[in-house]
Amino acid sequence: MARKPVLKPLSAQAIVITGATSGIGLATARKAAAAGACVFLIARGENDLARLTEELQSRGARAAYAVADVADYEALSEAAEKARRLFGGFDTWINNAGISIFGPIRETTLEDQRRLFETNYWGVVNGSLIAAEHLRERPDGGTIINVGSTLADAPLPVQGIYSASKHAVKGFTNALRMELMREEAPVALSLVKPAAVDTPYNRHARNITGHAVHNPQPVYATPVVADTILWCATHPIREITVGGGGRIIASFYSALPGIAEPLLARFAPMLMRDKRGEYHPYEDGLWDPADDGLEEEVHYPMVRNFSALAEIRKHPGVTAGVVAVLAGIGLATLLLNQRSGPTRYERIRQRVSPSRLWSRLRAGDRLRDVRDHAQDGWDRVGELSERLIGRDSRHRAVSYARDHAQEGAAAAAIATIAAAVGAAALKHFQDRR
């Protein structure tokens, strides 16, 4: 008989978080601890780990840590064993650790590309396999949450290697979920796909573009993603996107790739360029841990603190109820207006009424009469001109006017196209400067 995971409230859970000292992982650790969960933190930098653990413990939370690189299976296994010893096991494992590279694929060294995959892909594989072996043996099972990206659905130039790694994470997550289903393991597996998020992501990424970069708007705050991750810890959600902007681009790319790819190829690098930022090459966290000081700073001038798309996915019943209520209100308003006075529907019906159409037809007849009289007048003028200047001269005048009108229209069209090309060229050179 298949066993289903029993997802406990956060206050009764022990949660493991990789990449716990920065960005999404940091916000998730703080929110989980505030909700009463036992929190086990994993990252590469021991100083930040120790400081965060002390911070959470000072607020009354149970917290511990282990220094480990998620790319190292043995080190990650030892960290999981430490969590089992201290907390008696864990109920949720969150694979959040990740790094990035900004730059063309062909200019990125193979060593850097492999390093990124070691963290972004193999780190998720290592954590998922370790967590699955532990959770399948627990009576209540538990949850594995993999943090992916909307770039798994719509790759972007300049972030090509990162996009490829998130495609791999999505494929692995979906395949592992099906295997767990087949084995009837009591393990829920969720994939969370954030859009652009307000994190030190750009500072941690290796940047070989030659200029500062940032994520284009809209950008979402880390607590928005953290709330979604913790929702998945207590609700079996297969896949969820945080950020409508990323979802729109992904949908556009999926529906019309032949149009989306040329547009993204042209405009995505321009949108990611940060003209106000300073370029710091190789000051990143690709190979060595970065020290952020546990600050959840605002790195963008405008940050969104709410994702309607994620809320709709988390509360489909409430969303359906609200839509039904709004539809009912709209229908009731329409019916009441139909009874109480003239409405747009009534005005449309009046416009297409037979009597109104008949009056328009009669007006058309009058216009045709006017046109016929005008034509008669023009014919008389033509006869008079032939008598005064002759038939040949008249034809030459008409031909001259017609030919020059065509030349003028052609000249105007050429001038319009030239102006458009010139404006595009000017914009291109300005962007290059």
MARBA-984317 format. One record per residue (C-alpha): residue in three letters; x, y, z. Coordinates in Angstrom, 3 decimals, decimal comma. Example, Ala and Ser with C-alpha at 12.3 -4.5 7.8 and 13.67 -1.06 7.14 Angstrom:
BEGIN
NODE resn        x        y        z
NODE  ALA   12,300   -4,500    7,800
NODE  SER   13,670   -1,060    7,140
//
This chain:
BEGIN
NODE resn        x        y        z
NODE  MET    0,000    0,000    0,000
NODE  ALA    1,361    3,406   -0,975
NODE  ARG    2,338    5,678    1,857
NODE  LYS    1,758    9,412    1,600
NODE  PRO    3,963   11,882    3,426
NODE  VAL    2,499   13,484    6,517
NODE  LEU    3,596   17,112    6,284
NODE  LYS    3,787   18,575    9,769
NODE  PRO    3,353   22,243   10,684
NODE  LEU    6,585   24,218   10,648
NODE  SER    6,698   24,391   14,438
NODE  ALA    7,007   20,576   14,548
NODE  GLN    9,600   20,225   11,787
NODE  ALA   13,358   19,992   11,536
NODE  ILE   14,507   21,669    8,311
NODE  VAL   17,857   21,432    6,507
NODE  ILE   18,819   24,367    4,270
NODE  THR   21,814   24,476    1,942
NODE  GLY   23,226   27,844    0,903
NODE  ALA   21,772   29,123    4,168
NODE  THR   23,873   32,231    4,766
NODE  SER   22,873   34,407    1,806
NODE  GLY   19,898   35,527   -0,238
NODE  ILE   16,948   33,150   -0,403
NODE  GLY   18,552   30,635    1,961
NODE  LEU   19,146   33,292    4,613
NODE  ALA   15,572   34,593    4,432
NODE  THR   14,217   31,035    4,571
NODE  ALA   16,332   30,158    7,619
NODE  ARG   15,151   33,208    9,534
NODE  LYS   11,483   32,652    8,651
NODE  ALA   11,619   28,941    9,482
NODE  ALA   13,226   29,644   12,847
NODE  ALA   10,657   32,360   13,594
NODE  ALA    7,902   29,811   12,859
NODE  GLY    9,326   27,465   15,500
NODE  ALA   11,170   24,975   13,285
NODE  CYS   14,489   23,394   14,194
NODE  VAL   16,892   24,723   11,573
NODE  PHE   20,054   23,022   10,365
NODE  LEU   22,243   25,282    8,211
NODE  ILE   24,731   24,201    5,552
NODE  ALA   27,112   26,483    3,633
NODE  ARG   30,789   26,851    2,743
NODE  GLY   31,637   29,826    4,958
NODE  GLU   31,991   28,941    8,642
NODE  ASN   32,088   32,522    9,935
NODE  ASP   28,658   33,400    8,566
NODE  LEU   27,281   30,007    9,614
NODE  ALA   28,399   30,496   13,204
NODE  ARG   27,037   34,041   13,353
NODE  LEU   23,654   33,049   11,892
NODE  THR   23,340   30,107   14,270
NODE  GLU   24,045   32,358   17,262
NODE  GLU   21,521   34,902   15,966
NODE  LEU   18,757   32,312   15,664
NODE  GLN   19,569   30,740   19,022
NODE  SER   19,451   34,151   20,683
NODE  ARG   15,851   34,429   19,459
NODE  GLY   14,915   31,143   21,074
NODE  ALA   15,226   28,876   18,033
NODE  ARG   16,938   25,511   17,891
NODE  ALA   19,675   25,866   15,289
NODE  ALA   22,905   24,134   14,321
NODE  TYR   25,220   24,122   11,330
NODE  ALA   27,765   22,176    9,327
NODE  VAL   30,391   23,473    6,914
NODE  ALA   30,075   21,625    3,617
NODE  ASP   30,299   22,155   -0,122
NODE  VAL   27,171   20,658   -1,704
NODE  ALA   29,326   19,446   -4,594
NODE  ASP   31,126   17,120   -2,133
NODE  TYR   28,839   14,124   -1,567
NODE  GLU   30,793   12,806    1,408
NODE  ALA   30,873   16,180    3,182
NODE  LEU   27,150   16,635    2,576
NODE  SER   26,434   13,134    3,908
NODE  GLU   28,354   13,966    7,087
NODE  ALA   26,323   17,161    7,477
NODE  ALA   23,083   15,165    7,143
NODE  GLU   24,305   12,694    9,743
NODE  LYS   25,034   15,561   12,137
NODE  ALA   21,455   16,847   11,643
NODE  ARG   20,144   13,369   12,475
NODE  ARG   22,216   13,192   15,656
NODE  LEU   21,207   16,630   16,908
NODE  PHE   17,525   16,740   15,884
NODE  GLY   16,667   13,053   15,579
NODE  GLY   16,344   13,434   11,815
NODE  PHE   14,774   16,027    9,534
NODE  ASP   11,398   16,487    7,872
NODE  THR   12,290   18,877    5,038
NODE  TRP   15,459   19,257    2,980
NODE  ILE   15,868   22,449    0,916
NODE  ASN   18,429   22,425   -1,906
NODE  ASN   19,067   26,135   -2,311
NODE  ALA   22,821   26,548   -2,854
NODE  GLY   23,687   28,036   -6,229
NODE  ILE   26,198   30,159   -8,142
NODE  SER   26,237   31,809  -11,554
NODE  ILE   28,357   33,109  -14,410
NODE  PHE   27,648   36,156  -16,570
NODE  GLY   29,192   35,995  -20,012
NODE  PRO   29,120   34,251  -23,408
NODE  ILE   29,283   30,465  -23,284
NODE  ARG   32,121   30,251  -25,791
NODE  GLU   34,223   32,653  -23,697
NODE  THR   33,644   30,796  -20,407
NODE  THR   36,337   28,301  -19,497
NODE  LEU   35,320   24,669  -19,236
NODE  GLU   36,669   24,597  -15,675
NODE  ASP   34,301   27,380  -14,636
NODE  GLN   31,393   25,726  -16,418
NODE  ARG   32,049   22,427  -14,657
NODE  ARG   32,364   24,210  -11,327
NODE  LEU   28,966   25,848  -11,797
NODE  PHE   27,365   22,491  -12,601
NODE  GLU   29,064   20,894   -9,597
NODE  THR   27,174   23,305   -7,350
NODE  ASN   23,923   24,011   -9,196
NODE  TYR   23,228   20,549  -10,571
NODE  TRP   25,315   18,002   -8,690
NODE  GLY   24,668   19,817   -5,427
NODE  VAL   20,929   19,287   -5,975
NODE  VAL   21,506   15,649   -6,972
NODE  ASN   23,639   14,978   -3,891
NODE  GLY   21,217   16,662   -1,502
NODE  SER   18,137   15,034   -3,052
NODE  LEU   19,564   11,499   -2,923
NODE  ILE   20,762   11,905    0,657
NODE  ALA   17,441   13,368    1,761
NODE  ALA   15,372   10,749   -0,102
NODE  GLU   17,206    7,858    1,571
NODE  HIS   16,545    9,397    4,986
NODE  LEU   12,924   10,443    4,430
NODE  ARG   11,756    7,169    2,906
NODE  GLU   12,638    5,392    6,146
NODE  ARG   10,704    7,788    8,364
NODE  PRO    7,132    6,765    9,247
NODE  ASP    5,767   10,166    8,188
NODE  GLY    8,165   10,716    5,291
NODE  GLY    8,846   14,327    4,417
NODE  THR    9,594   16,877    1,700
NODE  ILE   12,478   17,723   -0,612
NODE  ILE   12,389   21,236   -2,073
NODE  ASN   14,674   22,121   -4,984
NODE  VAL   15,152   25,789   -5,797
NODE  GLY   15,320   26,173   -9,563
NODE  SER   14,688   29,238  -11,710
NODE  THR   12,345   30,604  -14,364
NODE  LEU   15,425   30,424  -16,608
NODE  ALA   14,783   26,674  -16,669
NODE  ASP   11,838   27,517  -18,942
NODE  ALA   13,276   30,456  -20,893
NODE  PRO   17,086   30,595  -21,261
NODE  LEU   18,806   33,926  -21,650
NODE  PRO   22,036   34,927  -23,350
NODE  VAL   24,778   36,120  -20,988
NODE  GLN   23,401   33,650  -18,412
NODE  GLY   23,575   30,627  -20,705
NODE  ILE   25,522   28,299  -18,383
NODE  TYR   23,290   29,129  -15,423
NODE  SER   20,183   28,548  -17,575
NODE  ALA   21,542   25,184  -18,676
NODE  SER   22,161   24,107  -15,073
NODE  LYS   18,607   25,045  -14,073
NODE  HIS   17,236   23,110  -17,060
NODE  ALA   19,149   20,117  -15,718
NODE  VAL   17,748   20,666  -12,208
NODE  LYS   14,202   20,731  -13,558
NODE  GLY   14,701   17,521  -15,545
NODE  PHE   16,309   15,728  -12,605
NODE  THR   13,599   16,858  -10,179
NODE  ASN   10,748   15,705  -12,402
NODE  ALA   12,388   12,337  -13,100
NODE  LEU   13,182   11,697   -9,425
NODE  ARG    9,615   12,584   -8,449
NODE  MET    8,268    9,930  -10,812
NODE  GLU   10,688    7,338   -9,439
NODE  LEU    9,597    8,095   -5,875
NODE  MET    5,979    7,707   -6,983
NODE  ARG    6,770    4,365   -8,595
NODE  GLU    8,514    3,189   -5,443
NODE  GLU    5,573    4,452   -3,350
NODE  ALA    7,997    6,364   -1,116
NODE  PRO    6,397    8,846    1,330
NODE  VAL    8,400   11,749   -0,070
NODE  ALA    6,974   14,923   -1,620
NODE  LEU    9,266   16,652   -4,106
NODE  SER    8,681   20,325   -5,003
NODE  LEU   10,395   22,573   -7,531
NODE  VAL   10,346   26,307   -6,734
NODE  LYS   11,205   28,562   -9,672
NODE  PRO   11,923   32,174   -8,686
NODE  ALA   12,172   34,979  -11,205
NODE  ALA   14,656   37,825  -10,556
NODE  VAL   15,193   38,157   -6,799
NODE  ASP   16,806   40,867   -4,667
NODE  THR   19,907   38,941   -3,527
NODE  PRO   23,708   39,332   -3,796
NODE  TYR   23,420   36,977   -6,788
NODE  ASN   25,163   39,434   -9,130
NODE  ARG   28,077   39,939   -6,718
NODE  HIS   28,521   36,199   -6,250
NODE  ALA   28,437   35,455   -9,986
NODE  ARG   31,615   35,336  -12,030
NODE  ASN   31,361   38,210  -14,484
NODE  ILE   33,340   38,106  -17,737
NODE  THR   31,179   40,586  -19,665
NODE  GLY   33,474   43,565  -19,087
NODE  HIS   30,799   45,654  -17,350
NODE  ALA   28,524   45,557  -14,312
NODE  VAL   25,319   43,546  -14,610
NODE  HIS   22,004   43,274  -12,827
NODE  ASN   18,704   41,471  -13,223
NODE  PRO   16,038   43,360  -15,192
NODE  GLN   12,789   44,328  -13,476
NODE  PRO   10,515   43,138  -12,006
NODE  VAL   12,614   42,027   -9,018
NODE  TYR   11,099   40,268   -5,991
NODE  ALA   12,144   40,365   -2,341
NODE  THR   13,737   37,269   -0,785
NODE  PRO   10,969   36,835    1,858
NODE  VAL    8,463   36,313   -0,992
NODE  VAL   10,444   33,281   -2,176
NODE  ALA   11,110   32,120    1,377
NODE  ASP    7,381   32,128    2,165
NODE  THR    6,742   30,003   -0,924
NODE  ILE    9,475   27,510   -0,010
NODE  LEU    8,091   27,085    3,502
NODE  TRP    4,583   26,726    2,089
NODE  CYS    5,880   23,766    0,066
NODE  ALA    7,285   22,308    3,300
NODE  THR    3,728   21,974    4,616
NODE  HIS    1,772   21,485    1,350
NODE  PRO    2,545   18,950   -1,407
NODE  ILE    3,059   21,265   -4,408
NODE  ARG    4,690   19,792   -7,497
NODE  GLU    6,026   22,999   -9,071
NODE  ILE    5,510   26,683   -8,381
NODE  THR    6,792   29,896   -9,953
NODE  VAL    7,496   33,023   -7,907
NODE  GLY    7,229   36,162  -10,026
NODE  GLY    4,810   36,873  -12,844
NODE  GLY    7,449   38,607  -14,970
NODE  GLY    9,468   35,430  -15,339
NODE  ARG    6,345   33,420  -16,061
NODE  ILE    5,303   35,781  -18,872
NODE  ILE    8,708   35,508  -20,569
NODE  ALA    8,714   31,719  -20,168
NODE  SER    5,220   31,441  -21,653
NODE  PHE    6,164   33,686  -24,573
NODE  TYR    9,290   31,614  -25,208
NODE  SER    7,338   28,349  -25,057
NODE  ALA    4,575   29,561  -27,379
NODE  LEU    6,667   31,469  -29,941
NODE  PRO   10,335   30,444  -29,710
NODE  GLY   11,034   31,584  -33,260
NODE  ILE   10,068   35,121  -32,299
NODE  ALA   11,273   35,076  -28,686
NODE  GLU   14,843   33,978  -29,394
NODE  PRO   15,783   36,826  -31,769
NODE  LEU   14,214   39,368  -29,390
NODE  LEU   15,989   37,955  -26,328
NODE  ALA   19,252   37,707  -28,256
NODE  ARG   19,034   41,406  -29,107
NODE  PHE   17,588   42,979  -25,991
NODE  ALA   18,372   40,725  -22,989
NODE  PRO   22,088   41,700  -22,787
NODE  MET   21,111   45,387  -22,940
NODE  LEU   18,551   44,996  -20,141
NODE  MET   21,038   43,153  -17,918
NODE  ARG   23,727   45,799  -18,240
NODE  ASP   24,046   47,955  -15,116
NODE  LYS   25,306   51,348  -16,293
NODE  ARG   25,471   52,718  -12,755
NODE  GLY   27,270   49,788  -11,160
NODE  GLU   30,982   49,135  -10,827
NODE  TYR   32,647   46,240  -12,583
NODE  HIS   34,492   43,845  -10,243
NODE  PRO   35,776   40,855  -12,199
NODE  TYR   36,612   37,652  -10,317
NODE  GLU   35,438   38,988   -6,961
NODE  ASP   32,837   36,249   -6,770
NODE  GLY   31,774   33,077   -5,030
NODE  LEU   32,296   30,610   -7,855
NODE  TRP   35,231   28,783   -6,273
NODE  ASP   35,438   30,264   -2,770
NODE  PRO   32,720   31,196   -0,249
NODE  ALA   31,606   34,826   -0,165
NODE  ASP   31,192   36,761    3,077
NODE  ASP   27,993   38,846    2,955
NODE  GLY   27,739   39,603    6,659
NODE  LEU   24,196   38,170    6,847
NODE  GLU   22,649   41,386    5,554
NODE  GLU   19,352   41,246    3,688
NODE  GLU   20,027   44,479    1,857
NODE  VAL   17,934   46,025   -0,876
NODE  HIS   20,135   45,804   -3,946
NODE  TYR   17,576   47,253   -6,373
NODE  PRO   15,743   50,598   -6,354
NODE  MET   12,352   48,887   -6,618
NODE  VAL   11,555   45,486   -5,087
NODE  ARG    8,211   43,707   -5,137
NODE  ASN    7,047   42,221   -1,844
NODE  PHE    4,202   40,180   -3,280
NODE  SER    3,826   37,611   -6,065
NODE  ALA    0,231   37,248   -7,193
NODE  LEU    1,176   34,241   -9,330
NODE  ALA    2,593   32,351   -6,347
NODE  GLU   -0,399   33,205   -4,165
NODE  ILE   -2,804   31,947   -6,824
NODE  ARG   -0,851   28,692   -7,024
NODE  LYS   -0,776   28,320   -3,236
NODE  HIS   -4,478   29,066   -2,771
NODE  PRO   -6,321   27,746   -5,849
NODE  GLY   -9,586   27,259   -3,925
NODE  VAL   -9,597   30,817   -2,595
NODE  THR   -8,698   32,140   -6,053
NODE  ALA  -11,551   30,205   -7,674
NODE  GLY  -13,951   31,522   -5,018
NODE  VAL  -12,875   35,127   -5,546
NODE  VAL  -13,227   34,773   -9,320
NODE  ALA  -16,688   33,259   -8,872
NODE  VAL  -17,765   36,096   -6,554
NODE  LEU  -16,462   38,760   -8,947
NODE  ALA  -18,189   37,061  -11,852
NODE  GLY  -21,419   36,988   -9,854
NODE  ILE  -21,116   40,667   -9,003
NODE  GLY  -20,500   41,515  -12,644
NODE  LEU  -23,491   39,478  -13,794
NODE  ALA  -25,732   41,010  -11,141
NODE  THR  -24,602   44,516  -12,116
NODE  LEU  -25,379   43,802  -15,755
NODE  LEU  -28,849   42,482  -14,966
NODE  LEU  -29,673   45,377  -12,636
NODE  ASN  -28,544   47,902  -15,210
NODE  GLN  -30,690   46,214  -17,816
NODE  ARG  -33,708   46,768  -15,589
NODE  SER  -32,904   50,208  -14,236
NODE  GLY  -31,974   52,251  -17,278
NODE  PRO  -30,123   52,559  -20,595
NODE  THR  -26,891   50,592  -20,738
NODE  ARG  -24,189   49,890  -23,245
NODE  TYR  -26,067   46,777  -24,314
NODE  GLU  -29,173   48,850  -24,978
NODE  ARG  -27,199   51,404  -26,969
NODE  ILE  -25,663   48,666  -29,096
NODE  ARG  -29,059   47,129  -29,708
NODE  GLN  -30,438   50,500  -30,763
NODE  ARG  -27,572   51,021  -33,184
NODE  VAL  -28,254   47,739  -34,949
NODE  SER  -32,047   48,120  -34,919
NODE  PRO  -33,812   47,773  -38,340
NODE  SER  -35,185   51,306  -38,240
NODE  ARG  -31,735   52,801  -37,643
NODE  LEU  -30,201   50,713  -40,392
NODE  TRP  -32,977   51,802  -42,788
NODE  SER  -32,297   55,451  -42,006
NODE  ARG  -28,593   54,900  -42,701
NODE  LEU  -29,435   53,261  -46,014
NODE  ARG  -31,569   56,256  -46,960
NODE  ALA  -28,701   58,553  -45,993
NODE  GLY  -26,475   56,468  -48,258
NODE  ASP  -28,881   56,985  -51,118
NODE  ARG  -28,716   60,733  -50,590
NODE  LEU  -24,909   60,597  -50,624
NODE  ARG  -24,988   58,676  -53,912
NODE  ASP  -27,246   61,362  -55,388
NODE  VAL  -24,773   64,055  -54,339
NODE  ARG  -21,904   62,014  -55,825
NODE  ASP  -23,764   61,617  -59,141
NODE  HIS  -24,416   65,359  -59,355
NODE  ALA  -20,755   66,032  -58,618
NODE  GLN  -19,693   63,604  -61,343
NODE  ASP  -21,963   65,376  -63,826
NODE  GLY  -20,423   68,661  -62,849
NODE  TRP  -16,895   67,259  -63,298
NODE  ASP  -17,783   65,922  -66,757
NODE  ARG  -19,049   69,339  -67,785
NODE  VAL  -15,827   70,946  -66,534
NODE  GLY  -13,867   68,394  -68,598
NODE  GLU  -15,813   69,211  -71,733
NODE  LEU  -15,226   72,902  -71,182
NODE  SER  -11,460   72,384  -70,672
NODE  GLU  -11,225   70,342  -73,855
NODE  ARG  -12,837   73,196  -75,794
NODE  LEU  -10,475   75,757  -74,241
NODE  ILE   -7,078   73,931  -74,189
NODE  GLY   -7,650   70,838  -76,297
NODE  ARG   -7,921   67,122  -75,448
NODE  ASP   -4,160   66,353  -75,726
NODE  SER   -3,115   69,135  -73,396
NODE  ARG   -5,629   67,976  -70,825
NODE  HIS   -4,348   64,390  -70,913
NODE  ARG   -0,757   65,594  -70,538
NODE  ALA   -1,674   67,659  -67,486
NODE  VAL   -3,509   64,767  -65,839
NODE  SER   -0,640   62,329  -66,553
NODE  TYR    1,922   64,769  -65,195
NODE  ALA   -0,017   65,240  -61,969
NODE  ARG   -0,535   61,474  -61,542
NODE  ASP    3,139   60,558  -62,200
NODE  HIS    4,479   63,216  -59,883
NODE  ALA    2,032   62,153  -57,184
NODE  GLN    3,392   58,606  -57,421
NODE  GLU    6,969   59,873  -57,300
NODE  GLY    6,139   61,955  -54,260
NODE  ALA    4,594   58,998  -52,462
NODE  ALA    7,624   56,834  -53,277
NODE  ALA    9,980   59,561  -52,044
NODE  ALA    8,012   59,881  -48,809
NODE  ALA    8,152   56,108  -48,238
NODE  ILE   11,914   56,003  -48,853
NODE  ALA   12,415   58,928  -46,467
NODE  THR   10,395   57,166  -43,748
NODE  ILE   12,391   53,918  -44,057
NODE  ALA   15,682   55,838  -44,042
NODE  ALA   14,650   57,713  -40,896
NODE  ALA   13,769   54,442  -39,133
NODE  VAL   17,084   52,838  -40,105
NODE  GLY   18,982   55,926  -39,030
NODE  ALA   17,241   56,001  -35,649
NODE  ALA   18,032   52,320  -35,077
NODE  ALA   21,674   52,845  -36,025
NODE  LEU   21,965   55,846  -33,723
NODE  LYS   20,446   53,864  -30,841
NODE  HIS   22,895   51,004  -31,522
NODE  PHE   25,953   53,291  -31,398
NODE  GLN   24,683   54,998  -28,259
NODE  ASP   24,246   51,633  -26,554
NODE  ARG   27,769   50,588  -27,547
NODE  ARG   29,210   53,750  -26,015
//
